[in-house]
Amino acid sequence: MPASRAPVASARRPWQEVFVAVFSGRMLVALLMGFASGLPLLLTGSVLQAWLKRGGVDLASIGLFALVGLPYTLKFLWSPLFDRYTLPLFGRRRGWLLLTQFASAAALFALSFARPTADDLLGVSVAALVVAFFSASQDIVVDAYRRESLTDVELGLGSALYVNGYRAGMLLAGGGGLILAGTYSYETMYRLMAAFMAACIVVTLLAPEPPLPEGRPTTLFESVLLPFRDYFTRDGAWLALGFILLYKLGDTMASAMTTPFYLDLGYSETEIGAVVKLFGFWATIAGGTFGGILILRIGLNRALWMFGLGQMLSTLGFVVLAGLQPSAIALAAVVAIENLTAGLGTAAFVGFMGALTDRRFTATQYALLSSLMGVPRVLASAPTGWLAAWLGWPGFFLLCTLIAIPGLALLRWITRLAEPDAVAAVAQAPLPK
């Protein structure tokens, strides 16, 4: 079997090996790189919208600024460049990371000089788009770095820590950014965030460069064509894509309507905000971290089954909550359980996607798979309001529970394909000369 893609291991491991992996430097790097990826996201999203609103920009124009996020959706278009080309210094992954992180920091600093007023939106639009482009590019390289620097059995925990770091970066930029903007100014806040972004370069400088895989693309044509050929010539390739679309579908649809649901039950905005932030955020962090550790112990295949069932059953908590009188304790319990299982499921899911990629073209394949992962969040969430109005809250959340079944059903074949013997049987052919 080529070294570029090892099998997804499922054997149970002793706790000593688990603890060694948990406290390794590789996991710290995954956490800190997640922070670097999450920091710029809201600075071109909700935080920028608040700045535009304060500048007197009308709501229609503010809404159009959602298009600034297009680079995150379209990042697979330029991801082959990062597989094909290596910059002169610091290696194939760290060289691009340094460039994208420096460019992101410089773009955030430039954004601080923009003037978001109704009469002059061109400058802030261009600056925000540049931030989003380099931030999305950083995400491509960070995902590739994580895949190439971790073994398959470490991907679950590494991915969980990456997601936790990502959420921490979003929290600093979102909550912290608005607090800083209210205390000082938006201009000062963006300059401080640019400094935080620049500080992330230190992590890249200290991180080791992953080894170069054999058979990597030598031309731009190969870097575009071969990732697709490699993936779609595997047995079960389409089943794996279906699994990516369906595994978190029910959980995603349910999450899209939770706030209107809580309000309909009679909970206040203050109660919702306090409980979701206090219990929801930390339960998700705990779920992701514990899930990653458990994956090291029991293997990715078993974790996908266990965490998928947990996601599905936790959605029934909303059905129970719909039949109760408003209670802060009941709300906290449902939010904590739902977010805990969501964190567990995300750890296994992101680790599985990483294991599907070939180290020869990690950047391209992971960018494609992660873009596909976002499809249910956009398309499947669109009709949730209509479904809730038609079925009522208990019927809607029961439907979300049942929608999780097809994704779990696919696991029967997906886990078979991930067994070492099966993977060895469909190992990729060497690249053409």
C-alpha positions as CSV (number, residue, x, y, z in Angstrom):
1,M,0.0,0.0,0.0
2,P,1.4,3.5,-0.8
3,A,2.5,5.6,2.2
4,S,0.3,8.4,0.9
5,R,-2.9,6.9,2.3
6,A,-2.8,4.5,5.2
7,P,-5.9,2.6,6.3
8,V,-8.3,4.0,8.8
9,A,-7.4,2.1,11.9
10,S,-10.1,0.7,14.1
11,A,-8.2,-1.3,16.7
12,R,-8.5,-0.5,20.4
13,R,-5.4,1.1,21.8
14,P,-4.0,1.1,25.4
15,W,-4.6,4.3,27.4
16,Q,-0.8,4.9,27.7
17,E,-0.6,5.4,23.9
18,V,-3.7,7.6,24.1
19,F,-2.2,9.9,26.7
20,V,1.1,10.2,24.8
21,A,-0.8,11.3,21.6
22,V,-3.1,13.7,23.6
23,F,-0.1,15.6,25.0
24,S,2.0,15.6,22.0
25,G,3.2,18.8,20.3
26,R,1.3,17.9,17.2
27,M,-2.0,18.3,19.0
28,L,-1.0,21.7,20.3
29,V,-0.1,22.8,16.8
30,A,-3.5,21.6,15.6
31,L,-5.3,23.6,18.3
32,L,-3.3,26.8,17.6
33,M,-3.7,26.5,13.9
34,G,-7.4,26.1,14.4
35,F,-7.4,29.4,16.3
36,A,-5.6,31.1,13.4
37,S,-8.2,29.8,11.0
38,G,-11.2,30.8,13.1
39,L,-10.0,34.4,13.9
40,P,-10.6,36.1,10.5
41,L,-14.0,34.6,9.8
42,L,-16.4,36.8,11.8
43,L,-14.2,39.9,11.1
44,T,-15.6,39.8,7.6
45,G,-19.0,38.6,8.8
46,S,-21.1,39.7,11.7
47,V,-18.5,42.1,13.1
48,L,-18.1,43.8,9.8
49,Q,-21.9,44.0,9.6
50,A,-22.1,45.8,12.9
51,W,-19.4,48.3,11.7
52,L,-21.4,48.9,8.5
53,K,-24.6,49.5,10.6
54,R,-22.8,52.0,12.8
55,G,-21.6,53.7,9.6
56,G,-25.2,54.3,8.5
57,V,-25.1,51.7,5.7
58,D,-28.6,50.5,4.7
59,L,-29.7,46.9,5.4
60,A,-29.9,45.9,1.7
61,S,-26.2,46.9,1.2
62,I,-25.2,45.1,4.5
63,G,-27.0,42.0,3.2
64,L,-24.9,42.0,0.0
65,F,-21.8,41.9,2.1
66,A,-22.6,38.2,2.7
67,L,-21.0,37.7,-0.8
68,V,-17.6,38.5,0.8
69,G,-17.7,35.0,2.2
70,L,-17.7,33.4,-1.3
71,P,-13.9,32.5,-1.1
72,Y,-14.7,30.0,1.7
73,T,-17.2,28.3,-0.6
74,L,-15.1,28.4,-3.7
75,K,-11.7,27.7,-2.2
76,F,-11.4,24.4,-4.0
77,L,-10.9,26.3,-7.3
78,W,-7.3,27.4,-6.4
79,S,-6.5,24.6,-3.9
80,P,-4.4,22.7,-6.5
81,L,-1.8,25.5,-6.5
82,F,-0.9,24.5,-2.9
83,D,-0.4,20.9,-3.9
84,R,1.6,21.7,-7.0
85,Y,3.9,24.5,-6.0
86,T,6.4,24.8,-3.1
87,L,7.6,28.3,-2.1
88,P,11.4,28.7,-1.8
89,L,11.6,28.9,2.0
90,F,10.1,26.8,4.9
91,G,8.7,23.9,2.8
92,R,5.6,22.9,0.9
93,R,3.1,23.6,3.7
94,R,4.7,26.1,6.1
95,G,5.8,28.3,3.2
96,W,2.2,28.9,2.1
97,L,1.1,29.2,5.7
98,L,3.5,32.0,6.4
99,L,2.4,33.8,3.2
100,T,-1.3,33.5,3.8
101,Q,-1.1,34.4,7.5
102,F,1.1,37.5,6.8
103,A,-1.2,38.5,4.0
104,S,-4.3,38.0,6.3
105,A,-2.8,40.2,9.0
106,A,-1.8,42.9,6.5
107,A,-5.3,42.8,4.9
108,L,-7.0,43.1,8.4
109,F,-4.7,46.1,9.1
110,A,-5.7,47.6,5.7
111,L,-9.3,47.0,6.5
112,S,-9.0,49.2,9.7
113,F,-8.4,52.2,7.5
114,A,-11.6,51.7,5.5
115,R,-14.5,54.0,5.9
116,P,-17.8,52.0,5.9
117,T,-20.2,54.7,5.0
118,A,-23.1,54.7,2.5
119,D,-21.2,56.9,0.1
120,D,-17.9,54.9,0.0
121,L,-18.3,51.1,0.2
122,L,-15.8,50.2,-2.5
123,G,-12.7,50.4,-0.2
124,V,-14.2,48.3,2.6
125,S,-15.6,45.8,0.1
126,V,-12.2,45.2,-1.5
127,A,-10.4,45.0,1.8
128,A,-12.9,42.6,3.3
129,L,-12.8,40.4,0.2
130,V,-9.0,40.3,0.3
131,V,-9.2,39.2,4.0
132,A,-11.6,36.5,3.1
133,F,-9.5,35.2,0.2
134,F,-6.3,34.9,2.2
135,S,-8.2,33.5,5.2
136,A,-9.8,30.8,3.0
137,S,-6.4,30.1,1.5
138,Q,-5.0,29.6,5.0
139,D,-7.8,27.2,5.8
140,I,-6.8,25.1,2.7
141,V,-3.2,24.8,3.9
142,V,-4.0,24.3,7.5
143,D,-6.3,21.4,6.6
144,A,-3.5,19.9,4.4
145,Y,-0.9,20.4,7.1
146,R,-3.1,18.7,9.8
147,R,-3.7,15.7,7.5
148,E,0.0,15.3,6.6
149,S,1.4,15.8,10.1
150,L,-1.0,13.4,11.9
151,T,-1.4,9.6,11.6
152,D,-4.8,8.3,10.7
153,V,-5.5,7.3,14.3
154,E,-4.6,10.8,15.5
155,L,-6.9,12.6,13.0
156,G,-10.0,12.4,15.2
157,L,-8.4,14.1,18.2
158,G,-6.3,16.5,16.0
159,S,-9.5,17.5,14.1
160,A,-11.4,18.0,17.3
161,L,-8.7,20.2,18.8
162,Y,-8.5,22.1,15.5
163,V,-12.3,22.7,15.7
164,N,-12.0,23.8,19.3
165,G,-9.3,26.3,18.4
166,Y,-11.4,27.5,15.5
167,R,-14.3,28.2,17.8
168,A,-12.0,30.0,20.2
169,G,-10.7,32.2,17.4
170,M,-14.3,33.0,16.4
171,L,-15.2,33.8,20.0
172,L,-12.3,36.2,20.3
173,A,-13.1,37.9,17.0
174,G,-16.9,37.9,17.5
175,G,-17.6,38.6,21.2
176,G,-14.2,40.1,21.9
177,G,-14.1,42.1,18.8
178,L,-17.5,43.8,19.5
179,I,-16.4,44.5,23.1
180,L,-13.2,46.1,21.9
181,A,-15.0,48.1,19.2
182,G,-17.5,49.4,21.8
183,T,-14.7,50.2,24.3
184,Y,-12.3,51.8,21.8
185,S,-13.2,51.9,18.1
186,Y,-13.6,49.5,15.2
187,E,-10.4,50.8,13.7
188,T,-8.5,50.0,16.8
189,M,-10.1,46.6,17.1
190,Y,-9.2,45.6,13.6
191,R,-5.6,46.6,14.2
192,L,-5.5,44.5,17.4
193,M,-6.9,41.6,15.5
194,A,-4.3,42.0,12.8
195,A,-1.7,41.8,15.6
196,F,-3.3,38.6,16.9
197,M,-3.2,37.2,13.3
198,A,0.5,38.1,12.9
199,A,1.3,36.4,16.2
200,C,0.0,33.1,14.7
201,I,3.0,33.2,12.4
202,V,5.2,32.2,15.4
203,V,3.3,28.8,15.5
204,T,4.0,28.2,11.9
205,L,7.7,29.0,12.3
206,L,8.1,26.6,15.3
207,A,5.9,23.8,13.8
208,P,7.8,21.0,11.9
209,E,7.3,20.7,8.2
210,P,5.4,17.4,7.2
211,P,7.4,15.0,5.1
212,L,6.9,15.2,1.4
213,P,4.9,12.3,0.0
214,E,6.1,10.3,-2.9
215,G,4.3,10.7,-6.2
216,R,3.1,14.2,-5.5
217,P,2.0,16.3,-8.6
218,T,4.8,17.6,-10.8
219,T,2.6,19.8,-13.1
220,L,-0.4,22.0,-12.6
221,F,-2.4,19.7,-14.8
222,E,-1.6,16.7,-12.6
223,S,-2.5,18.7,-9.5
224,V,-6.0,19.5,-10.9
225,L,-6.8,16.1,-12.6
226,L,-5.2,13.5,-10.4
227,P,-7.0,14.3,-7.1
228,F,-10.3,13.6,-8.9
229,R,-9.0,10.5,-10.6
230,D,-7.6,9.2,-7.4
231,Y,-10.8,9.7,-5.5
232,F,-13.4,8.6,-8.0
233,T,-11.6,5.4,-9.1
234,R,-11.9,4.1,-5.5
235,D,-14.6,1.5,-4.7
236,G,-17.3,3.2,-2.7
237,A,-16.3,6.8,-3.6
238,W,-19.9,7.8,-4.3
239,L,-21.1,6.1,-1.1
240,A,-18.5,8.1,0.9
241,L,-19.8,11.4,-0.7
242,G,-23.4,10.4,0.2
243,F,-22.3,9.7,3.7
244,I,-20.6,13.2,4.0
245,L,-23.9,14.8,2.9
246,L,-26.1,12.7,5.2
247,Y,-24.2,12.0,8.4
248,K,-24.9,15.3,10.1
249,L,-28.0,16.3,8.1
250,G,-30.6,15.8,10.8
251,D,-28.4,17.5,13.4
252,T,-27.9,20.5,11.0
253,M,-31.6,20.8,10.2
254,A,-32.5,20.8,13.8
255,S,-29.9,23.4,14.8
256,A,-31.1,25.7,12.1
257,M,-34.5,26.3,13.9
258,T,-33.5,26.1,17.6
259,T,-33.7,29.8,18.4
260,P,-37.3,30.3,17.0
261,F,-38.2,27.1,18.8
262,Y,-37.0,28.4,22.2
263,L,-38.7,31.7,21.6
264,D,-42.0,29.9,20.7
265,L,-41.8,27.9,24.0
266,G,-41.6,31.2,26.0
267,Y,-37.9,31.5,26.7
268,S,-36.6,35.0,26.7
269,E,-33.6,36.2,24.6
270,T,-31.6,36.6,27.8
271,E,-32.3,33.0,28.9
272,I,-31.5,31.7,25.5
273,G,-28.3,33.7,25.2
274,A,-27.0,32.8,28.7
275,V,-27.8,29.1,28.4
276,V,-26.6,28.6,24.8
277,K,-23.3,30.4,25.5
278,L,-22.7,28.9,28.9
279,F,-23.8,25.3,28.3
280,G,-23.8,25.1,24.6
281,F,-20.3,26.5,23.9
282,W,-18.5,24.5,26.6
283,A,-20.5,21.3,26.0
284,T,-19.4,21.5,22.3
285,I,-15.8,22.0,23.3
286,A,-16.0,19.1,25.8
287,G,-17.7,16.9,23.2
288,G,-15.1,17.5,20.6
289,T,-12.2,17.0,23.0
290,F,-13.6,13.9,24.6
291,G,-14.6,12.6,21.2
292,G,-11.1,13.0,19.8
293,I,-9.6,11.2,22.8
294,L,-12.2,8.4,22.6
295,I,-11.4,7.9,18.9
296,L,-7.8,7.2,19.8
297,R,-9.0,4.6,22.2
298,I,-11.7,2.8,20.2
299,G,-10.9,3.7,16.6
300,L,-12.7,5.9,14.0
301,N,-15.1,3.3,12.8
302,R,-16.7,2.5,16.1
303,A,-16.7,6.2,17.0
304,L,-18.7,7.1,13.8
305,W,-21.3,4.6,14.9
306,M,-21.5,5.6,18.5
307,F,-21.4,9.4,18.0
308,G,-23.8,9.2,15.1
309,L,-26.4,7.4,17.2
310,G,-25.8,10.0,20.0
311,Q,-26.4,12.8,17.5
312,M,-29.7,11.2,16.4
313,L,-31.0,10.4,19.9
314,S,-30.1,13.8,21.3
315,T,-32.5,15.5,18.7
316,L,-35.3,13.7,20.5
317,G,-34.6,16.0,23.5
318,F,-36.2,18.8,21.5
319,V,-39.4,16.7,21.2
320,V,-39.4,16.2,25.0
321,L,-38.7,19.9,25.6
322,A,-41.7,20.9,23.4
323,G,-44.0,19.1,25.8
324,L,-42.7,20.8,28.9
325,Q,-43.4,24.1,30.6
326,P,-40.5,26.6,30.2
327,S,-37.7,25.5,32.6
328,A,-34.2,26.8,32.7
329,I,-33.0,23.4,33.9
330,A,-34.7,21.6,31.1
331,L,-33.4,24.0,28.5
332,A,-29.8,23.7,29.9
333,A,-30.0,19.9,29.9
334,V,-31.3,19.7,26.3
335,V,-28.7,22.3,25.0
336,A,-25.9,20.6,26.8
337,I,-26.7,17.1,25.6
338,E,-27.3,18.3,22.0
339,N,-24.1,20.3,21.8
340,L,-22.1,17.5,23.5
341,T,-23.2,14.9,21.0
342,A,-22.7,17.4,18.1
343,G,-19.1,18.0,19.3
344,L,-18.6,14.2,19.4
345,G,-20.0,13.7,15.9
346,T,-17.9,16.6,14.5
347,A,-14.7,15.1,15.9
348,A,-15.4,11.7,14.1
349,F,-16.8,13.3,11.0
350,V,-13.9,15.7,10.3
351,G,-11.4,13.0,11.1
352,F,-13.1,10.7,8.6
353,M,-12.9,13.3,5.9
354,G,-9.2,13.7,6.6
355,A,-8.6,10.0,6.4
356,L,-10.3,9.9,2.9
357,T,-7.7,12.2,1.4
358,D,-4.4,11.2,-0.2
359,R,-1.3,12.9,1.1
360,R,-0.1,13.5,-2.4
361,F,-2.9,16.1,-3.0
362,T,-4.4,16.7,0.5
363,A,-5.1,20.4,-0.1
364,T,-7.3,19.8,-3.2
365,Q,-9.2,16.7,-1.9
366,Y,-9.9,18.2,1.5
367,A,-11.0,21.5,0.1
368,L,-13.5,19.6,-2.1
369,L,-14.8,17.4,0.7
370,S,-15.1,20.3,3.1
371,S,-17.0,22.4,0.5
372,L,-19.4,19.4,0.1
373,M,-19.8,19.2,3.8
374,G,-21.2,22.8,3.8
375,V,-24.0,22.0,1.2
376,P,-26.5,20.6,3.8
377,R,-26.0,23.7,6.0
378,V,-27.2,25.9,3.2
379,L,-29.6,23.8,1.1
380,A,-31.2,21.5,3.7
381,S,-31.6,24.4,6.2
382,A,-33.6,26.5,3.7
383,P,-37.0,24.6,4.1
384,T,-36.7,24.0,7.8
385,G,-39.0,27.0,8.7
386,W,-41.7,25.7,6.3
387,L,-41.4,22.2,7.7
388,A,-41.7,23.4,11.3
389,A,-44.8,25.4,10.5
390,W,-46.3,22.4,8.7
391,L,-45.5,19.6,11.1
392,G,-45.3,21.6,14.4
393,W,-42.3,21.5,16.6
394,P,-42.6,17.9,17.9
395,G,-43.2,16.6,14.4
396,F,-40.3,18.7,12.9
397,F,-37.7,17.5,15.4
398,L,-39.0,13.9,15.1
399,L,-38.4,14.2,11.3
400,C,-34.9,15.5,12.0
401,T,-34.3,12.5,14.1
402,L,-35.4,10.1,11.4
403,I,-33.4,11.9,8.7
404,A,-30.3,10.8,10.5
405,I,-31.0,7.2,9.8
406,P,-29.8,7.1,6.1
407,G,-26.4,8.4,7.1
408,L,-26.0,5.8,9.8
409,A,-27.2,3.1,7.3
410,L,-24.4,4.0,4.9
411,L,-21.9,3.4,7.7
412,R,-22.4,-0.3,7.2
413,W,-20.6,0.0,3.9
414,I,-18.4,2.9,4.7
415,T,-16.7,1.2,7.6
416,R,-16.2,-2.0,5.6
417,L,-14.4,0.1,3.0
418,A,-12.2,1.6,5.8
419,E,-11.0,-1.8,7.1
420,P,-7.3,-2.3,6.4
421,D,-7.9,-5.3,4.0
422,A,-10.4,-3.4,2.0
423,V,-8.3,-0.4,1.7
424,A,-5.3,-2.4,0.7
425,A,-7.4,-4.0,-2.1
426,V,-8.2,-0.7,-3.6
427,A,-4.9,1.1,-3.0
428,Q,-4.2,3.7,-5.6
429,A,-2.1,3.0,-8.7
430,P,1.1,5.0,-9.0
431,L,0.9,8.3,-10.9
432,P,1.6,8.2,-14.6
433,K,5.0,9.1,-15.7
